Amino acid sequence: MKRVLCLGAGLVARPFVQYISEHGFHILVATRTKAKAEALIDESSNAEAVQFDIQSDDRLLDELTGGADLVCSLLPYAYHVKAAKAAINHHKHFCTTSYISAEMKQLDTAAQAAGVVLLNECGVDPGIDHMSAMRIIDAIHKRSGRVVSFTSFTGGLPAPDSNNNPFGYKVSWTPRGVLLAGRNDAHFLHDGKEVVIPGPTLFDNYELMEVPNLGTFEGYPNRDSLSYIGIYGIPEVRDMLRGTYRNIGWCKTMKKVADLGLLDIEPRTLGDRTYSQILQDIVQAKSDVKGATAKKIGLNRSDPIIQRLDWLGLFSNETVPPGTNTYLDALSHLFEQKMQYAPGERDMLVMRHEIISEYDGKRERTTSTLIDYGIPHGDSSMSRTVSLPVAIASRLILESKIKLTGVHRPTIPQLYNPILDELGELGISLTEETTVL
């Protein structure tokens, strides 16, 4: 029986573990808190748990990797390269859902020499977005068409029936990652010209976007869209934009959060301070912190944004958790605490591409839309859409149906066709529509 080593037991790990076990492979889940791993494998056969810390357990990483046929890292992205190097040393295949870092890319030659594949970006975003887009793009190119415009937006949100807090957002992914993303500059292409949106003004640059049969969302640009011109093989494109969906009100609120400096990652002493005291320092007020905060960011104290900050707990006497040493981490704690899904509530994953292609002067618009819901009292949509693509890929690699070496993302037919096809059988698929312009 072939063995899979799963590093990490976080929010998205359960569907991966269950899929691998159900397909007849032995799976070992290694994580810092063994009880979390044991809870994951409770309903799975061929599974075991082990306590493991990627930061310090180098000898155990070597031992566990040597005993596996494939390693899947669901750890934070900073640890993927360390795990991938161990996989290369033991001539083992490696998969993850995170973006290919510069350090990961440098492992390409070593991975090829070891005869193993390092498959990255095989989740939902990145992952399903790549695969569904490339299936359309490759079909356009086969018809001798040109892609003149590409836009793609994705959002992990509460389902409409579970959208019941002032922020219109709940935690289905690490809140720290969500907040960090709000610091990034955005780069995209518009009418053939590069556009740069600095991080501090990111949330000023949103537009209202309609998703058929669902409603209107805010969409704002996400990091570096320009690199995908090369990744997707569309040098002819004139508009290239990848972005994020959020519910109405998110961007204006997060802009004020950023203006207050609450996305700051500069280390500072916060221990034993309350959130109200932190705001006192920021707005330089000894009393009426709520009013002073509203004044500092140009709002009335009755403004819905101030009400959202109040609901979150920023004006409360709650103490910041011990060991918290940045404003962003203090804010992340409140997100984690206040934005959980209640039992029976469900999340939603929304993804929509719009691709305009040109054939001898004639144009077509192709839209591809995914709307997926979590299972009440079961797996979230985020966990399924992130971990099932990499689980399917892992199975295909172990069964020698994918025979690649080196560093890859799922942008080639050998990868995206079988993964998308099986995702469709599991109820995760995009609906495509093409109209002549």
C-alpha positions in Angstrom: 0.0 0.0 0.0 1.4 3.4 -1.0 1.8 6.0 1.7 1.0 9.7 1.7 2.5 12.1 4.2 0.1 15.1 4.8 1.9 17.9 6.6 -0.7 20.1 8.4 -4.2 19.6 9.8 -5.8 23.0 9.3 -9.1 24.2 8.0 -8.8 22.6 4.5 -7.2 19.3 5.4 -10.1 17.0 6.1 -11.3 16.4 2.5 -7.8 15.6 1.4 -7.4 13.1 4.2 -10.7 11.4 3.5 -10.1 11.3 -0.3 -6.7 9.7 0.0 -7.9 7.2 2.5 -11.0 6.3 0.5 -8.9 5.6 -2.5 -6.8 2.9 -0.8 -3.7 4.8 0.2 -2.3 4.9 3.7 -2.1 8.5 5.0 -0.1 9.9 7.9 -1.1 13.3 9.1 1.7 15.2 10.8 1.0 18.4 12.7 2.0 20.3 15.9 -1.2 19.4 17.8 -1.6 15.7 17.5 -5.2 15.9 18.7 -6.1 17.9 15.6 -4.7 15.2 13.4 -6.5 12.5 15.3 -9.8 14.4 14.8 -9.2 14.5 11.1 -8.6 10.8 10.7 -11.4 9.7 13.0 -13.6 8.6 10.1 -10.8 7.4 7.8 -9.3 4.0 7.5 -5.6 3.5 6.6 -4.8 6.7 8.5 -2.6 7.6 11.5 -1.5 10.8 13.3 1.8 12.0 14.6 3.0 15.1 16.4 5.4 17.1 14.3 6.8 20.6 14.2 8.2 21.6 10.8 10.3 24.4 12.5 12.3 22.1 14.7 11.7 18.4 14.0 14.2 18.0 11.2 15.1 14.4 12.0 11.4 13.5 12.1 10.8 15.2 8.8 13.5 13.2 7.2 12.2 10.0 8.7 8.5 10.6 7.7 9.4 11.7 4.2 11.6 8.6 3.7 8.7 6.4 4.6 6.2 8.1 2.2 5.6 7.8 -1.5 4.3 11.4 -1.8 4.3 14.4 0.5 1.5 17.0 0.5 2.2 20.2 2.4 -0.9 22.0 3.7 1.3 24.0 6.1 1.7 27.8 5.8 3.6 28.7 2.5 6.8 29.6 4.3 7.5 25.9 5.1 6.8 24.4 1.7 10.4 24.7 0.4 11.8 22.9 3.4 9.4 20.1 2.9 10.0 20.0 -0.8 13.8 19.7 -0.3 13.3 16.8 2.0 11.1 15.2 -0.7 13.8 15.7 -3.3 16.5 14.2 -1.0 14.4 11.0 -0.7 13.2 10.9 -4.3 9.6 11.5 -3.3 6.9 13.4 -5.1 5.6 16.6 -3.5 2.3 18.6 -3.8 0.9 21.8 -2.4 -1.8 24.3 -3.0 0.3 27.5 -2.6 1.9 29.8 -5.1 5.3 28.9 -6.6 7.8 31.0 -4.7 11.2 32.0 -6.2 12.8 29.5 -3.8 10.5 26.7 -5.0 11.2 27.5 -8.6 14.9 27.1 -8.0 14.3 23.5 -7.0 13.3 22.6 -10.6 16.6 21.2 -11.7 17.1 19.1 -8.5 13.6 17.7 -8.8 14.1 16.7 -12.4 17.4 15.0 -11.4 15.6 13.1 -8.6 12.8 12.1 -11.0 10.1 13.7 -8.9 7.4 16.3 -9.5 6.9 19.3 -7.3 3.3 20.2 -8.1 2.2 23.6 -6.7 -0.8 25.9 -7.0 -3.2 22.9 -7.1 -6.0 24.3 -4.9 -8.8 26.7 -5.8 -7.1 30.1 -6.1 -4.5 29.2 -7.2 -5.6 26.0 -8.8 -9.1 25.6 -10.2 -8.8 29.2 -11.5 -5.7 28.1 -13.5 -7.2 24.9 -14.8 -10.6 26.3 -15.8 -9.0 29.3 -17.5 -6.4 27.3 -19.4 -9.0 24.9 -20.7 -10.8 27.8 -22.3 -7.6 29.6 -23.5 -6.1 26.4 -25.1 -9.4 25.9 -26.9 -9.3 29.5 -28.2 -5.8 29.0 -29.4 -6.6 25.7 -31.1 -9.2 27.6 -33.2 -6.5 30.2 -34.1 -8.1 32.8 -31.9 -6.5 35.5 -29.8 -7.3 36.3 -26.2 -7.7 40.1 -26.1 -9.2 40.4 -22.6 -9.0 38.2 -19.5 -10.6 39.0 -16.1 -11.1 36.5 -13.3 -12.5 37.1 -9.8 -12.8 34.7 -6.9 -14.2 35.0 -3.3 -14.7 32.8 -0.4 -17.7 34.2 1.4 -20.7 33.2 3.6 -23.6 31.7 1.7 -26.5 34.2 1.5 -28.4 32.3 4.2 -25.4 32.5 6.5 -24.4 36.1 5.8 -25.4 37.5 9.1 -22.7 39.7 10.5 -21.9 43.4 9.7 -18.7 42.6 7.7 -20.4 40.1 5.3 -17.4 37.8 5.9 -16.6 34.7 7.9 -13.5 32.7 8.4 -13.0 29.8 6.0 -9.3 30.4 5.6 -6.6 31.8 7.8 -7.7 35.4 8.7 -4.1 36.5 8.9 -3.7 35.6 5.2 -6.8 37.5 4.4 -5.6 40.6 6.2 -2.1 40.4 4.8 -3.5 40.3 1.3 -5.0 43.7 2.0 -1.5 45.2 2.2 -0.3 44.1 -1.3 0.1 46.3 -4.3 -1.9 45.3 -7.3 -0.5 45.2 -10.9 -2.7 44.6 -13.9 -3.0 45.5 -17.6 -5.7 47.8 -19.0 -6.0 48.6 -22.6 -2.4 47.5 -23.1 -1.0 49.6 -20.4 0.3 48.5 -17.0 -1.6 49.8 -14.0 -0.1 49.8 -10.4 -2.3 50.3 -7.4 -0.3 50.8 -4.2 -1.3 48.7 -1.2 -2.5 51.7 0.9 -5.1 52.6 -1.8 -6.0 49.0 -2.8 -9.5 49.2 -1.2 -10.3 52.5 -3.0 -10.1 50.7 -6.3 -13.1 48.4 -6.3 -16.1 48.1 -8.6 -19.5 46.6 -8.2 -19.7 43.3 -10.1 -22.8 41.2 -10.9 -22.7 37.4 -10.7 -25.8 36.0 -12.5 -28.2 34.2 -10.2 -26.4 35.3 -7.1 -26.2 39.1 -6.8 -23.8 42.0 -6.7 -20.3 42.0 -5.1 -17.4 44.3 -4.7 -14.4 43.3 -6.8 -10.9 44.6 -6.3 -7.6 43.7 -8.0 -5.4 41.0 -6.5 -1.6 41.2 -6.4 0.3 40.7 -9.6 -1.9 39.9 -12.6 0.8 40.7 -15.1 2.8 37.5 -14.5 -0.2 35.4 -15.7 0.2 36.8 -19.2 3.2 34.5 -19.5 1.9 31.7 -17.3 -1.3 31.5 -19.4 0.6 32.0 -22.7 -1.4 35.0 -23.8 1.1 37.7 -24.9 -1.6 39.1 -27.2 -3.9 40.1 -24.3 -4.7 43.8 -23.8 -6.6 43.6 -20.5 -5.4 41.2 -17.8 -6.9 41.4 -14.3 -7.3 38.9 -11.5 -9.2 40.0 -8.4 -11.2 39.2 -5.3 -14.9 39.2 -4.5 -16.3 40.6 -1.3 -19.7 41.5 0.0 -20.9 45.1 -0.2 -19.3 47.4 2.4 -16.1 45.4 2.8 -13.8 47.7 0.8 -14.8 51.0 2.4 -14.5 49.4 5.8 -11.1 47.8 5.2 -9.8 51.1 3.7 -10.6 52.8 7.0 -9.0 49.8 8.9 -5.9 50.3 6.8 -6.0 54.1 7.3 -5.9 53.5 11.1 -2.8 51.4 10.7 -4.4 48.2 11.8 -2.8 46.2 9.0 0.6 47.3 10.2 3.1 44.4 10.7 5.8 46.4 12.5 6.7 44.6 15.8 5.6 46.4 18.9 4.7 45.6 22.5 1.0 44.9 22.9 1.0 42.4 25.8 -1.7 43.0 28.5 -3.2 45.9 26.6 -6.9 46.1 25.7 -8.1 46.8 22.2 -9.6 50.1 23.4 -6.1 51.1 24.8 -4.6 50.3 21.4 -7.1 52.6 19.7 -6.4 55.3 22.3 -2.8 55.2 21.3 -3.6 55.3 17.5 -6.1 58.2 17.6 -4.4 59.9 20.6 -7.5 60.2 22.7 -7.9 59.5 26.4 -11.7 59.3 26.3 -14.5 58.7 23.8 -12.3 56.5 21.8 -15.1 55.7 19.4 -15.8 59.3 18.6 -12.1 60.1 18.3 -11.6 57.2 15.9 -14.5 58.3 13.8 -13.1 61.8 13.6 -9.6 60.6 12.7 -11.0 58.7 9.6 -13.5 61.3 8.6 -16.7 59.6 9.7 -19.6 60.2 12.0 -19.7 58.0 15.1 -23.0 56.6 13.8 -21.5 55.5 10.4 -22.0 51.8 9.6 -18.2 51.4 9.4 -17.8 52.6 13.0 -20.6 50.2 14.0 -18.7 47.4 12.3 -15.5 48.2 14.1 -17.5 48.3 17.4 -19.1 44.9 16.6 -15.7 43.5 16.0 -14.5 44.6 19.4 -12.0 47.3 18.6 -13.4 49.6 21.2 -13.7 46.9 23.9 -11.8 46.2 27.1 -10.9 42.7 25.8 -7.1 42.1 26.3 -4.9 41.3 23.3 -3.8 37.7 23.4 -0.3 37.1 25.0 2.5 37.0 22.4 0.7 39.3 20.0 3.2 41.8 18.7 1.7 43.5 15.6 -1.5 45.4 15.0 -2.4 43.0 12.2 -2.1 40.0 14.4 -4.3 41.7 17.1 -6.9 42.4 14.4 -6.6 38.8 13.1 -7.4 37.5 16.6 -10.7 39.4 16.5 -11.5 38.1 13.0 -10.8 34.6 14.2 -13.0 35.1 17.3 -16.0 36.9 15.9 -16.3 35.6 12.3 -16.7 31.8 12.9 -19.4 29.8 11.1 -22.1 28.6 13.6 -23.1 24.9 13.4 -25.2 24.3 10.3 -24.1 27.4 8.5 -22.4 27.1 5.2 -19.8 29.0 3.2 -19.7 29.8 -0.5 -17.0 29.9 -3.2 -17.6 32.2 -6.1 -15.3 32.2 -9.2 -16.0 33.9 -12.5 -13.8 34.3 -15.6 -14.7 36.6 -18.5 -12.5 36.0 -21.6 -12.9 37.9 -24.8 -11.4 36.3 -27.8 -10.9 37.5 -31.4 -11.1 35.5 -34.6 -10.4 37.3 -37.9 -11.9 40.5 -36.6 -14.9 38.8 -34.9 -15.2 38.7 -31.1 -16.6 36.3 -28.6 -17.2 36.6 -24.9 -16.8 33.4 -22.8 -17.8 33.4 -19.2 -17.1 30.5 -16.8 -18.7 30.6 -13.4 -18.4 28.4 -10.3 -20.8 28.8 -7.4 -20.1 26.1 -4.7 -21.6 25.8 -1.3 -20.4 24.2 1.9 -22.2 21.2 3.4 -24.2 22.1 6.6 -22.5 20.2 9.5 -20.0 18.9 7.0 -17.0 20.1 5.0 -16.8 23.8 3.9 -16.7 24.8 0.3 -13.3 26.3 0.9 -11.9 23.1 2.3 -13.3 21.0 -0.6 -12.3 23.3 -3.4 -8.8 23.8 -2.0 -7.9 20.3 -1.0 -9.8 18.0 -3.5 -7.8 19.2 -6.5 -4.5 18.4 -4.8 -5.9 15.1 -3.5 -6.9 14.1 -7.1 -3.5 15.1 -8.4 -1.8 13.1 -5.6 -3.8 10.0 -6.6 -2.9 10.4 -10.3 0.8 10.8 -9.4 0.8 7.7 -7.2 -1.0 5.7 -9.9 1.6 6.9 -12.5 -1.1 8.6 -14.5 0.8 11.8 -14.2 4.4 11.4 -15.2 6.1 14.7 -14.8 9.3 15.9 -13.1 10.4 19.3 -11.9 8.3 22.2 -10.6 4.8 22.5 -12.1 1.5 24.3 -11.8 -1.7 22.7 -13.3 -1.7 24.8 -16.5 -1.2 22.0 -19.0 -3.8 19.5 -20.3 -2.0 16.5 -18.8 -2.9 18.0 -15.4 -6.0 20.2 -15.8 -8.1 17.8 -17.8 -8.2 14.8 -15.4 -8.4 17.0 -12.3 -11.3 19.1 -13.7 -13.1 16.1 -15.0 -13.1 14.4 -11.6 -13.9 17.6 -9.7 -17.0 17.7 -11.9 -18.0 14.2 -10.8 -17.6 15.4 -7.2 -20.0 18.3 -7.9 -17.4 21.1 -8.4 -17.6 22.5 -11.9 -17.8 25.7 -13.8 -20.7 26.7 -16.1 -19.5 28.1 -19.4 -21.4 30.4 -21.8 -20.1 31.9 -25.0 -21.8 34.8 -26.9 -20.8 36.5 -30.2 -20.1 40.2 -29.7 
